[in-house]
Amino acid sequence: MENTQNKTLDFPNCPKCGSGRRLAGETLKVEVEKGKMPKQSNAFLFQHQSIIAKDMHWLSAPVIVSFFDACVECGTVYCIHAETKLAVQGGKNLPKSGNLFSPS
Protein backbone atom coordinates (compact mmCIF):
# COMPACT_ATOMS: atom_id res chain seq x y z
CA MET A 1 0.00 0.00 0.00
CA GLU A 2 1.30 3.45 -0.84
CA ASN A 3 2.37 5.52 2.19
CA THR A 4 -0.51 7.90 2.92
CA GLN A 5 0.61 9.10 6.34
CA ASN A 6 1.28 12.74 7.18
CA LYS A 7 -0.06 14.35 4.02
CA THR A 8 -1.75 17.64 4.89
CA LEU A 9 -3.60 20.42 3.11
CA ASP A 10 -4.35 23.83 4.60
CA PHE A 11 -6.87 26.32 3.23
CA PRO A 12 -6.29 29.65 5.01
CA ASN A 13 -8.80 31.68 2.97
CA CYS A 14 -12.46 31.34 2.06
CA PRO A 15 -12.84 29.87 -1.45
CA LYS A 16 -15.80 32.17 -2.16
CA CYS A 17 -14.69 35.64 -0.98
CA GLY A 18 -11.01 35.17 -0.10
CA SER A 19 -11.35 36.30 3.51
CA GLY A 20 -9.08 34.75 6.13
CA ARG A 21 -11.55 35.44 8.93
CA ARG A 22 -13.17 32.30 10.36
CA LEU A 23 -15.90 32.04 13.00
CA ALA A 24 -14.35 29.39 15.26
CA GLY A 25 -10.87 30.80 14.62
CA GLU A 26 -11.85 34.29 15.76
CA THR A 27 -13.77 32.96 18.75
CA LEU A 28 -10.70 31.00 19.84
CA LYS A 29 -8.46 34.03 19.33
CA VAL A 30 -10.54 35.98 21.88
CA GLU A 31 -10.22 33.14 24.40
CA VAL A 32 -6.43 32.93 23.84
CA GLU A 33 -6.13 36.69 24.42
CA LYS A 34 -8.06 36.28 27.69
CA GLY A 35 -5.60 33.57 28.70
CA LYS A 36 -8.28 30.86 28.78
CA MET A 37 -6.78 28.72 25.98
CA PRO A 38 -3.18 27.84 25.00
CA LYS A 39 -1.67 29.90 22.16
CA GLN A 40 -1.03 26.79 20.04
CA SER A 41 -4.74 25.81 20.05
CA ASN A 42 -6.69 25.34 16.82
CA ALA A 43 -10.41 25.88 16.32
CA PHE A 44 -12.96 24.43 13.92
CA LEU A 45 -16.73 24.00 13.80
CA PHE A 46 -16.70 20.29 13.00
CA GLN A 47 -14.57 17.50 11.62
CA HIS A 48 -15.27 14.62 9.27
CA GLN A 49 -13.35 11.37 9.05
CA SER A 50 -13.49 9.02 6.06
CA ILE A 51 -11.91 5.59 5.86
CA ILE A 52 -10.86 4.81 2.31
CA ALA A 53 -11.29 1.03 1.93
CA LYS A 54 -12.79 -1.21 -0.76
CA ASP A 55 -14.37 -3.57 1.75
CA MET A 56 -14.58 -4.08 5.48
CA HIS A 57 -11.96 -6.88 5.52
CA TRP A 58 -9.03 -4.45 5.64
CA LEU A 59 -6.18 -4.61 8.15
CA SER A 60 -5.08 -1.04 7.48
CA ALA A 61 -6.49 1.72 5.31
CA PRO A 62 -5.91 5.40 4.68
CA VAL A 63 -8.10 7.79 6.65
CA ILE A 64 -8.85 11.36 5.58
CA VAL A 65 -9.64 13.73 8.43
CA SER A 66 -11.10 17.11 7.38
CA PHE A 67 -11.77 20.16 9.57
CA PHE A 68 -14.36 22.79 8.67
CA ASP A 69 -15.10 26.37 9.73
CA ALA A 70 -17.35 29.21 8.48
CA CYS A 71 -16.25 32.45 6.85
CA VAL A 72 -17.12 35.50 8.96
CA GLU A 73 -17.51 37.69 5.86
CA CYS A 74 -19.85 35.61 3.66
CA GLY A 75 -20.91 32.62 5.78
CA THR A 76 -19.45 29.95 3.52
CA VAL A 77 -18.62 26.73 5.36
CA TYR A 78 -15.40 25.27 3.97
CA CYS A 79 -12.55 22.86 4.72
CA ILE A 80 -9.72 24.66 6.52
CA HIS A 81 -7.42 21.67 7.05
CA ALA A 82 -7.27 18.07 5.85
CA GLU A 83 -4.82 15.31 6.58
CA THR A 84 -4.32 11.65 5.78
CA LYS A 85 -3.35 9.01 8.28
CA LEU A 86 -3.09 5.26 8.21
CA ALA A 87 -5.78 3.54 10.28
CA VAL A 88 -5.03 0.06 11.58
CA GLN A 89 -7.98 -2.15 12.43
CA GLY A 90 -8.39 -2.51 16.16
CA GLY A 91 -7.95 1.21 16.85
CA LYS A 92 -4.21 1.02 17.54
CA ASN A 93 -3.32 3.83 15.10
CA LEU A 94 -6.70 5.46 14.54
CA PRO A 95 -6.54 9.24 14.73
CA LYS A 96 -7.18 10.47 18.25
CA SER A 97 -10.33 12.44 18.88
CA GLY A 98 -10.25 16.16 19.52
CA ASN A 99 -7.73 18.53 18.00
CA LEU A 100 -5.90 16.73 15.20
CA PHE A 101 -3.96 19.70 13.90
CA SER A 102 -0.89 18.46 15.77
CA PRO A 103 0.86 15.19 14.92
CA SER A 104 -0.47 12.16 16.77
C-alpha positions as CSV (number, residue, x, y, z in Angstrom):
1,M,0.0,0.0,0.0
2,E,1.3,3.5,-0.8
3,N,2.4,5.5,2.2
4,T,-0.5,7.9,2.9
5,Q,0.6,9.1,6.3
6,N,1.3,12.7,7.2
7,K,-0.1,14.4,4.0
8,T,-1.8,17.6,4.9
9,L,-3.6,20.4,3.1
10,D,-4.3,23.8,4.6
11,F,-6.9,26.3,3.2
12,P,-6.3,29.6,5.0
13,N,-8.8,31.7,3.0
14,C,-12.5,31.3,2.1
15,P,-12.8,29.9,-1.5
16,K,-15.8,32.2,-2.2
17,C,-14.7,35.6,-1.0
18,G,-11.0,35.2,-0.1
19,S,-11.3,36.3,3.5
20,G,-9.1,34.7,6.1
21,R,-11.6,35.4,8.9
22,R,-13.2,32.3,10.4
23,L,-15.9,32.0,13.0
24,A,-14.4,29.4,15.3
25,G,-10.9,30.8,14.6
26,E,-11.8,34.3,15.8
27,T,-13.8,33.0,18.8
28,L,-10.7,31.0,19.8
29,K,-8.5,34.0,19.3
30,V,-10.5,36.0,21.9
31,E,-10.2,33.1,24.4
32,V,-6.4,32.9,23.8
33,E,-6.1,36.7,24.4
34,K,-8.1,36.3,27.7
35,G,-5.6,33.6,28.7
36,K,-8.3,30.9,28.8
37,M,-6.8,28.7,26.0
38,P,-3.2,27.8,25.0
39,K,-1.7,29.9,22.2
40,Q,-1.0,26.8,20.0
41,S,-4.7,25.8,20.0
42,N,-6.7,25.3,16.8
43,A,-10.4,25.9,16.3
44,F,-13.0,24.4,13.9
45,L,-16.7,24.0,13.8
46,F,-16.7,20.3,13.0
47,Q,-14.6,17.5,11.6
48,H,-15.3,14.6,9.3
49,Q,-13.3,11.4,9.1
50,S,-13.5,9.0,6.1
51,I,-11.9,5.6,5.9
52,I,-10.9,4.8,2.3
53,A,-11.3,1.0,1.9
54,K,-12.8,-1.2,-0.8
55,D,-14.4,-3.6,1.8
56,M,-14.6,-4.1,5.5
57,H,-12.0,-6.9,5.5
58,W,-9.0,-4.5,5.6
59,L,-6.2,-4.6,8.2
60,S,-5.1,-1.0,7.5
61,A,-6.5,1.7,5.3
62,P,-5.9,5.4,4.7
63,V,-8.1,7.8,6.6
64,I,-8.8,11.4,5.6
65,V,-9.6,13.7,8.4
66,S,-11.1,17.1,7.4
67,F,-11.8,20.2,9.6
68,F,-14.4,22.8,8.7
69,D,-15.1,26.4,9.7
70,A,-17.3,29.2,8.5
71,C,-16.3,32.5,6.8
72,V,-17.1,35.5,9.0
73,E,-17.5,37.7,5.9
74,C,-19.8,35.6,3.7
75,G,-20.9,32.6,5.8
76,T,-19.5,29.9,3.5
77,V,-18.6,26.7,5.4
78,Y,-15.4,25.3,4.0
79,C,-12.6,22.9,4.7
80,I,-9.7,24.7,6.5
81,H,-7.4,21.7,7.1
82,A,-7.3,18.1,5.8
83,E,-4.8,15.3,6.6
84,T,-4.3,11.7,5.8
85,K,-3.3,9.0,8.3
86,L,-3.1,5.3,8.2
87,A,-5.8,3.5,10.3
88,V,-5.0,0.1,11.6
89,Q,-8.0,-2.1,12.4
90,G,-8.4,-2.5,16.2
91,G,-7.9,1.2,16.8
92,K,-4.2,1.0,17.5
93,N,-3.3,3.8,15.1
94,L,-6.7,5.5,14.5
95,P,-6.5,9.2,14.7
96,K,-7.2,10.5,18.3
97,S,-10.3,12.4,18.9
98,G,-10.2,16.2,19.5
99,N,-7.7,18.5,18.0
100,L,-5.9,16.7,15.2
101,F,-4.0,19.7,13.9
102,S,-0.9,18.5,15.8
103,P,0.9,15.2,14.9
104,S,-0.5,12.2,16.8
